[in-house]
Amino acid sequence: MVQDFLELGLSTQILNAVAELGFEKPTPVQGTVIPKLLAEDGDIVCLAQTGTGKTAAFGLPALEYLDLKNPQTQVLVLCPTRELCRQISQDLENYSKYLEGIRIVSVYGGANISGQMKDLKRGAHIIVATPGRLLDLLKREAADISAITTLILDEADEMLNMGFKDELDAILAQAPEQRRSLLFSATLPKEVEDIARSYMKNPEVVTVGQRNAGSENVEHYYYMVKEDDRYAALKRIADYNPDIYAIVFCKTREQTQKIADALQKDGYDADALHGDLSQAQRDHVMERFKRRALHMLVATDVAARGIDVNDLTHVINYNLPQEIELYTHRSGRTGRADKKGVSVAIINQRERGKIRKIESVIKKQFTRLPVPGAREICERQLAHLIDGINSVEVREDIYSFMPMINELWDGISREELVKKILSYEFNRFFDYYRKAKDLNIAEKEKKGRGRMSDDNESGVTSGDNAGTKERKANDGDPGVCEKGYIWLRLNMGYRNRVIPRDIISIMKACGIGKKAVGKIEIFNEFLYVALKKDVAEYAKSQLNGATYDRRRLTASLLRQG
């Protein structure tokens, strides 16, 4: 694998621009694709996740091959949305900062077409376009792609998901046969394979990571609640993570706006991004989100394409996508630039099966987490506030006010002062969660494996307050264990406020490393943890009869097959 941009064979002008952007070493997709594009001339299908640096992977070689003395359009980049179109154009302009005389024009719907026609008339070495707008310009003879030498289809799967098949066929039919075609996609459904077969010449398929697989930096969790509690669960997730910086995905434009409005009303820094907004409105929302004036961006799948943010803490699936492959695109928005990310789904009981289908596509497993209760949230919020106070810079300006402050607080003890300050900040928060109910629902098996009861709420009352009734004891079916693993069953669960991180810690205390621990399923009274078979008996012997949080543990192995 190439370790440095200097090894790629790029020109000095491009290397200087790349260095100014802070690029230090190529990402895996860049290190794999760029040398191929510079040394070879065949067509390529590249399968790589969103956020892996694909624009530079195809953009840098495309810039190298440009003949800037030739005013004709030589490179055409097609992508699904205007946001992505504008982002690619901006990236190419940054990469070509020191290429004198280069002209890059982006054309997309939702903007004045006459202005785009004028830009094209002045000349464009590279056109970056959405399919619908480019086809319109071609019909008006305002764009000319008859001389292109390189055709790039970025996020081809998404273009087809959005219904651009006819437009792509019409555009590709007008492109010259003697061209190089590059297709980039996160997934490879049949429709994308058909495009490659019809319009590419014996393309080499380059896979960076597993096909359709999720990013290795992303952890996947789900919360299971009643349908009516979906919004309340979203607020709990936000409150439990005070530093949250997330995209919240909804199915429809109407729901996106509704959820964003509700979050704003409830005091959260949130806004909506969807197709009903004007370009100016979309730009304003994105500008606020990128500078973190917004902590949650509520968006549809289409509107979120092209969002270039590397440090999201969470992707939240308020609804699971209709198409399972879209989950890959969503979760790929986090866990970028070698940072850890979290993708969570809020589901009802009937959606458990869809979680399993997504697991089979992304080749990673979800962990079920309990929706945080009042005490856990208040503890996290208090700790966050105290951390902020501890790290605040004390400026000299405050010293002149200290005599007045000491006089006003004369006679108040340190402990009483701390209580008053924290109460001033948190009384409203405490009041809100004082009577908050437990949103978690227990899983109860019907006749037949894997089918969940719709009436398993009986006996469940709020777990947020001391003195509430305990849930009815309930043990669920953990399903089939991973190959090479075996289920270890422990007599503690949601009722004991156990989360997966606690289980990992318990195993580490027994001398069992994280790599030997697989899937974890937590139920109301019991939990199951998948352990590699060679450590399972040892774990059972260590834990059976041990004490955890003043509770005597019983451990047993669940033999399957």
C-alpha positions in Angstrom: 0.0 0.0 0.0 1.3 3.5 -0.9 2.2 5.3 2.2 2.8 8.9 0.9 1.3 11.1 -1.8 4.8 11.7 -3.2 4.9 8.0 -4.2 1.8 8.3 -6.4 3.5 10.0 -9.3 1.4 13.2 -9.2 2.6 16.5 -10.6 4.2 19.2 -8.4 1.3 21.6 -8.8 -1.2 19.0 -7.6 1.0 17.8 -4.8 1.4 21.4 -3.5 -2.3 21.9 -3.5 -2.9 18.5 -1.7 -0.2 19.4 0.9 -2.0 22.7 1.6 -5.2 20.8 2.2 -3.5 18.9 5.0 -3.4 15.5 3.2 -0.6 13.5 4.6 -1.0 10.0 3.3 -3.5 8.4 0.8 -6.6 6.6 2.1 -6.9 3.0 1.1 -9.1 3.8 -1.9 -6.7 6.6 -3.0 -3.6 4.4 -2.6 -5.2 1.6 -4.6 -7.0 3.5 -7.4 -4.7 6.5 -8.2 -1.7 4.4 -9.3 -4.0 2.3 -11.5 -5.5 5.4 -13.2 -2.1 6.9 -13.8 -0.4 3.8 -15.1 -3.2 2.1 -16.9 -6.0 3.1 -19.3 -8.8 0.6 -18.8 -12.2 1.1 -17.2 -12.6 0.6 -13.5 -15.5 -0.2 -11.2 -14.5 0.8 -7.6 -16.5 -0.4 -4.7 -15.8 1.7 -1.6 -17.8 3.3 1.2 -18.9 6.9 1.5 -16.4 9.1 3.1 -13.3 7.1 2.1 -11.7 9.8 -0.2 -13.2 8.7 -3.5 -13.3 12.3 -5.0 -9.5 12.6 -4.7 -9.1 9.0 -6.0 -10.7 9.9 -9.3 -10.2 13.6 -9.3 -6.4 13.8 -9.0 -5.7 11.5 -12.0 -8.4 13.3 -14.0 -6.6 16.6 -13.4 -3.3 15.1 -14.4 -4.6 14.0 -17.9 -6.2 17.4 -18.7 -4.9 19.3 -21.8 -5.5 22.9 -20.5 -4.7 24.3 -24.0 -7.8 22.4 -25.3 -10.9 24.4 -24.4 -13.3 21.4 -25.0 -14.8 19.4 -22.1 -12.6 16.4 -21.4 -14.0 15.1 -18.1 -17.6 14.5 -17.1 -18.5 13.6 -13.5 -22.1 12.5 -12.9 -23.4 12.3 -9.3 -26.9 12.0 -7.7 -27.5 15.3 -5.9 -26.7 19.0 -6.1 -25.0 18.9 -2.7 -22.6 16.2 -3.9 -22.2 18.0 -7.2 -21.2 21.2 -5.5 -18.9 19.4 -3.1 -17.1 17.5 -5.9 -16.6 20.8 -7.8 -15.2 22.5 -4.8 -12.8 19.6 -4.1 -11.6 19.7 -7.7 -11.1 23.4 -7.6 -9.0 22.9 -4.4 -6.9 20.2 -6.0 -6.3 22.3 -9.1 -5.4 25.5 -7.3 -2.0 25.7 -9.1 -3.2 24.6 -12.6 -3.4 27.9 -14.5 -6.4 28.4 -16.7 -8.5 25.4 -15.6 -12.3 25.8 -15.8 -14.6 23.5 -13.8 -18.3 24.0 -14.1 -21.0 22.4 -11.9 -24.6 22.1 -13.2 -27.5 20.8 -11.1 -31.2 21.3 -10.6 -32.6 23.9 -8.3 -30.4 26.6 -9.6 -30.8 29.1 -12.5 -30.2 27.3 -15.7 -29.4 30.4 -17.7 -26.5 31.1 -15.4 -25.2 27.6 -15.9 -25.6 27.9 -19.7 -23.4 31.1 -19.6 -20.8 29.3 -17.6 -20.7 26.5 -20.1 -20.5 28.8 -23.0 -17.3 30.3 -21.5 -15.8 26.8 -21.6 -15.4 23.9 -19.2 -12.5 21.4 -19.1 -14.5 19.5 -16.5 -18.3 19.3 -16.0 -19.7 18.0 -12.7 -23.4 17.4 -13.1 -26.6 15.8 -11.9 -28.1 13.6 -14.6 -31.4 15.5 -14.9 -29.9 18.9 -15.4 -27.2 17.8 -17.7 -29.7 16.0 -20.0 -31.7 19.2 -20.1 -28.6 21.2 -21.1 -27.7 18.6 -23.7 -31.2 18.9 -25.3 -30.7 22.7 -25.4 -27.3 22.1 -27.0 -25.8 24.2 -24.2 -23.4 21.4 -23.1 -21.2 19.3 -25.3 -19.7 16.0 -24.2 -18.7 14.7 -27.6 -15.0 15.1 -26.8 -14.8 13.8 -23.3 -12.0 11.4 -22.6 -13.0 10.4 -19.1 -16.5 9.7 -17.8 -16.9 9.3 -14.0 -20.1 7.9 -12.4 -19.9 8.7 -8.6 -22.3 7.0 -6.2 -23.8 5.1 -9.1 -26.0 3.0 -6.9 -27.6 6.1 -5.4 -28.2 7.6 -8.8 -30.1 4.5 -9.8 -32.0 4.4 -6.4 -33.1 8.0 -7.2 -34.6 6.9 -10.5 -32.0 8.3 -12.9 -31.7 5.2 -15.0 -33.3 6.7 -18.1 -31.3 9.9 -17.8 -28.1 8.0 -17.4 -28.9 5.9 -20.5 -29.6 9.0 -22.6 -26.4 10.7 -21.5 -24.1 7.7 -21.9 -25.5 7.1 -25.3 -24.2 10.6 -26.4 -20.7 10.1 -24.9 -18.0 9.1 -27.3 -17.1 5.4 -27.4 -13.4 6.1 -27.2 -13.4 7.2 -23.6 -12.3 5.9 -20.2 -15.2 5.1 -17.8 -14.9 5.0 -14.0 -17.8 3.9 -11.8 -17.7 4.4 -8.1 -20.3 2.9 -5.8 -20.7 1.8 -2.2 -22.8 -1.2 -3.2 -23.1 -3.3 -6.3 -26.8 -4.1 -7.0 -27.9 -5.7 -10.3 -28.8 -2.3 -11.8 -25.2 -1.0 -11.3 -23.8 -4.2 -12.8 -26.1 -3.6 -15.8 -24.7 -0.1 -16.3 -21.1 -1.5 -16.1 -21.9 -4.2 -18.6 -23.7 -1.9 -21.1 -21.4 1.1 -21.0 -18.0 0.0 -19.9 -15.3 -2.1 -21.6 -14.2 -5.1 -19.5 -13.9 -3.1 -16.4 -11.6 -4.1 -13.6 -13.5 -4.4 -10.3 -11.5 -2.9 -7.4 -13.0 -3.5 -4.0 -11.6 -1.5 -1.0 -13.0 -3.4 2.0 -15.7 -6.0 1.7 -18.6 -5.5 -0.8 -21.5 -3.7 0.9 -19.6 -3.8 4.2 -19.9 -1.1 6.8 -16.9 1.0 7.9 -14.6 -0.7 10.4 -14.7 2.4 12.5 -18.4 2.4 13.0 -20.2 0.6 15.9 -23.8 -0.3 15.3 -26.5 -0.3 18.0 -30.3 -0.3 18.2 -32.9 0.7 20.7 -36.3 -1.0 20.7 -39.3 1.0 21.8 -43.0 1.2 21.2 -43.8 3.2 18.0 -45.3 6.1 20.0 -42.1 6.4 22.0 -39.8 6.8 19.0 -39.4 10.6 19.4 -38.9 10.4 23.2 -36.2 7.8 22.6 -34.5 10.2 20.2 -34.4 12.9 22.9 -33.0 10.5 25.4 -30.2 9.6 23.0 -29.4 13.2 22.5 -29.5 14.0 26.3 -27.3 11.0 27.1 -24.7 12.3 24.7 -24.1 16.0 25.6 -21.5 16.4 22.9 -23.7 14.8 20.1 -23.0 16.0 16.6 -25.4 13.9 14.4 -27.4 13.4 11.3 -30.9 12.0 12.1 -32.4 10.2 9.1 -36.1 10.1 8.5 -38.1 8.6 5.6 -40.0 11.5 4.3 -39.6 15.3 3.8 -42.8 15.9 5.9 -41.5 13.8 8.8 -38.0 15.4 8.6 -39.5 18.8 9.0 -41.9 17.7 11.8 -39.1 16.1 13.9 -36.8 19.1 13.4 -39.6 21.5 14.5 -40.3 19.4 17.5 -36.6 19.3 18.5 -36.3 23.1 18.2 -39.5 23.5 20.3 -37.9 21.3 23.0 -34.8 23.4 23.1 -32.4 21.3 20.9 -30.0 22.9 18.3 -31.5 21.1 15.3 -32.8 21.9 11.8 -34.1 20.1 8.8 -32.6 19.4 5.4 -34.9 18.1 2.6 -35.9 18.7 -1.0 -38.6 21.3 -0.2 -36.1 23.8 0.9 -34.7 26.4 -1.5 -31.0 26.4 -2.3 -30.5 29.4 -0.1 -32.2 27.7 2.8 -30.2 24.5 2.3 -27.0 26.5 2.2 -27.9 28.3 5.4 -28.7 25.1 7.2 -25.5 23.4 6.1 -23.4 26.4 7.0 -24.8 26.3 10.5 -24.3 22.6 10.8 -20.7 22.7 9.6 -19.7 25.3 12.2 -21.6 23.3 14.9 -24.2 25.9 15.5 -26.5 22.9 15.0 -25.9 19.7 16.8 -28.5 17.6 15.0 -29.3 17.7 11.3 -32.6 16.0 10.5 -32.4 14.8 6.9 -33.8 12.6 4.2 -31.4 10.2 2.4 -31.5 12.3 -0.8 -30.8 15.6 0.9 -27.9 14.1 3.0 -25.9 13.0 -0.1 -22.8 15.2 -0.5 -22.6 16.3 3.1 -18.9 16.5 3.8 -18.4 16.4 7.5 -15.6 14.2 9.0 -16.3 14.4 12.7 -19.9 13.3 13.2 -20.3 11.4 16.5 -23.6 9.7 15.6 -25.8 8.7 12.7 -29.3 8.1 14.0 -31.8 6.1 12.0 -35.1 7.5 13.3 -36.5 5.2 10.7 -34.7 2.4 9.0 -34.4 2.9 5.3 -36.7 1.2 2.9 -33.8 -0.2 0.9 -31.3 -2.1 3.1 -28.3 -0.9 1.0 -29.1 2.7 2.0 -28.1 1.9 5.5 -24.5 1.5 4.3 -24.7 5.1 2.9 -26.2 6.4 6.1 -23.7 4.8 8.5 -20.9 5.8 6.2 -21.4 9.5 7.2 -19.7 8.7 10.6 -16.5 6.9 11.4 -14.5 8.9 8.9 -10.9 10.0 8.8 -9.9 7.1 11.1 -12.2 8.4 13.8 -14.7 6.2 15.7 -18.3 6.6 14.9 -21.7 5.3 16.1 -24.7 4.4 14.0 -27.9 3.7 16.0 -31.4 2.7 14.9 -34.6 3.3 16.8 -36.9 0.4 16.0 -40.1 -1.2 17.1 -40.6 -4.9 17.6 -41.6 -5.7 14.1 -38.3 -4.3 12.7 -36.0 -6.8 14.5 -36.0 -8.9 11.3 -34.8 -5.9 9.2 -31.9 -5.4 11.6 -30.8 -9.0 10.9 -31.0 -8.4 7.2 -28.9 -5.3 7.5 -26.3 -7.3 9.5 -26.0 -9.8 6.7 -25.4 -6.9 4.2 -22.8 -4.9 6.2 -21.1 -8.0 7.7 -21.3 -6.5 11.1 -23.6 -7.1 14.1 -25.8 -4.7 16.0 -25.8 -4.6 19.8 -29.1 -3.8 21.5 -28.8 -1.0 24.1 -31.3 0.0 26.8 -32.8 3.5 26.2 -31.1 5.6 28.9 -33.2 6.3 32.0 -33.5 9.4 34.1 -30.7 8.8 36.4 -28.2 7.8 33.7 -29.0 10.9 31.7 -28.8 13.2 34.7 -25.4 11.7 35.7 -24.0 12.2 32.2 -25.3 15.8 31.9 -24.0 16.7 35.4 -20.6 15.2 34.6 -20.5 17.1 31.3 -21.3 20.4 33.0 -18.7 19.8 35.7 -16.1 18.9 33.1 -16.9 22.1 31.3 -16.5 24.2 34.5 -13.2 22.4 35.4 -11.7 23.2 32.0 -12.9 26.8 31.6 -10.3 29.4 31.3 -10.3 31.8 34.3 -9.5 35.3 33.0 -8.1 38.2 34.9 -11.2 40.2 34.2 -13.1 38.3 36.9 -10.7 39.3 39.7 -12.1 42.8 39.9 -15.5 41.4 40.6 -14.4 39.0 43.4 -15.1 41.4 46.3 -18.7 41.9 45.2 -19.1 38.1 44.6 -17.7 37.3 48.0 -20.0 39.7 49.6 -23.1 38.3 47.9 -22.1 34.8 48.7 -21.0 35.5 52.2 -22.1 32.8 54.6 -22.8 30.2 52.0 -20.7 27.0 52.4 -18.9 25.5 49.5 -21.2 22.5 49.4 -24.3 24.7 49.5 -22.9 26.9 46.7 -22.2 23.9 44.5 -25.8 22.7 45.0 -27.2 26.0 44.1 -25.2 26.4 41.0 -26.0 22.9 39.7 -29.6 23.3 40.7 -29.8 26.6 38.8 -28.6 24.8 35.7 -30.5 21.6 36.2 -33.8 22.1 37.9 -35.7 22.2 34.6 -33.8 19.1 33.5 -34.6 17.3 36.8 -38.3 18.3 36.6 -38.6 16.9 33.1 -37.1 13.5 33.9 -38.6 13.2 37.4 -41.6 11.3 36.1 -40.1 10.0 32.9 -41.2 6.5 32.1 -39.0 3.6 31.1 -39.1 3.4 27.3 -37.6 -0.1 26.9 -39.7 -3.0 25.9 -38.9 -6.6 26.8 -38.8 -9.2 24.1 -41.1 -12.1 24.5 -41.0 -15.1 22.2 -44.2 -16.3 20.5 -44.6 -19.8 19.1 -41.9 -20.1 16.5 -38.4 -18.8 16.7 -37.7 -15.1 16.3 -41.3 -13.8 16.4 -41.9 -11.2 19.0 -45.1 -10.6 21.0 -47.0 -7.3 20.5 -48.4 -7.4 24.1 -45.2 -7.7 26.1 -45.7 -4.4 27.8 -47.8 -6.0 30.6 -46.2 -5.4 34.0 -43.7 -2.8 32.7 -43.7 0.4 34.6 -41.3 3.3 34.9 -37.7 2.3 35.8 -36.6 5.9 36.1 -37.8 6.4 39.7 -37.0 4.5 42.9 -39.9 2.6 44.3 -41.5 1.7 40.9 -42.6 -1.9 40.3 -40.1 -4.3 38.9 -40.7 -5.7 35.4 -41.9 -9.2 35.1 -39.1 -11.6 34.7 -38.6 -12.3 31.0 -36.0 -14.2 29.1 -35.8 -14.0 25.3 -34.3 -16.0 22.5 -30.8 -14.7 21.6 -31.0 -16.3 18.2 -28.3 -18.2 16.5 -24.8 -17.6 17.7 -21.9 -16.7 15.4 -19.9 -19.5 14.0 -17.1 -20.5 16.3 -18.9 -18.9 19.3 -21.2 -20.1 22.0 -23.7 -18.2 24.1 -22.9 -17.7 27.8 -26.1 -16.8 29.8 -25.9 -14.6 32.9 -28.6 -13.8 35.4 -28.6 -10.0 35.0 -30.2 -7.7 32.5 -31.9 -4.4 31.9 -33.4 -4.5 35.4 -29.8 -4.3 36.7 -29.0 -1.4 34.3 -26.3 -3.4 32.5 -25.0 -2.2 29.2 -22.6 -3.9 26.8 -19.6 -2.0 28.1 -20.1 -3.5 31.5 -20.0 -7.0 30.0 -16.7 -6.3 28.2 -15.3 -5.1 31.5 -16.5 -8.2 33.3 -14.8 -10.4 30.6 -11.6 -8.4 30.8 -11.6 -8.9 34.6 -11.7 -12.7 33.9 -8.7 -12.4 31.6 -10.8 -12.6 28.4 -9.9 -10.0 25.7 -12.4 -8.1 23.6 -11.6 -10.1 20.5 -12.9 -13.2 22.1 -16.3 -11.5 22.8 -18.9 -11.5 20.1 -22.5 -10.4 20.1 -24.3 -9.4 23.3 -28.1 -9.7 23.7 -29.6 -8.1 26.9 -33.1 -8.9 28.1 -35.1 -7.9 31.1 -33.8 -10.4 33.6 -31.0 -12.2 31.7 -28.3 -11.5 29.1 -26.4 -13.6 26.6 -22.8 -12.9 25.5 -21.2 -14.8 22.6 -17.8 -16.1 23.5 -15.2 -18.0 21.4 -15.6 -21.7 22.2 -12.1 -22.1 23.5 -12.7 -19.6 26.3 -16.4 -20.2 27.0 -15.9 -23.0 29.6 -13.3 -20.9 31.4 -15.6 -17.9 31.5 -18.4 -20.0 32.9 -16.1 -21.4 35.7 -14.9 -17.9 36.6 -18.3 -16.2 36.7 -20.5 -18.9 38.2 -20.9 -17.9 41.8 -19.0 -14.7 41.4 -20.4 -11.4 42.7 -21.1 -8.3 40.5 -22.7 -5.2 41.9 -23.7 -7.1 45.0 -25.4 -9.7 42.9 -24.4 -13.4 42.9 -24.0 -14.5 39.4 -25.1 -17.8 37.8 -23.5 -18.6 34.4 -24.5 -21.3 32.0 -23.6 -22.2 28.4 -26.4 -22.4 25.8 -25.7 -25.3 23.6 -27.1 -25.0 20.1 -27.3 -27.4 17.2 
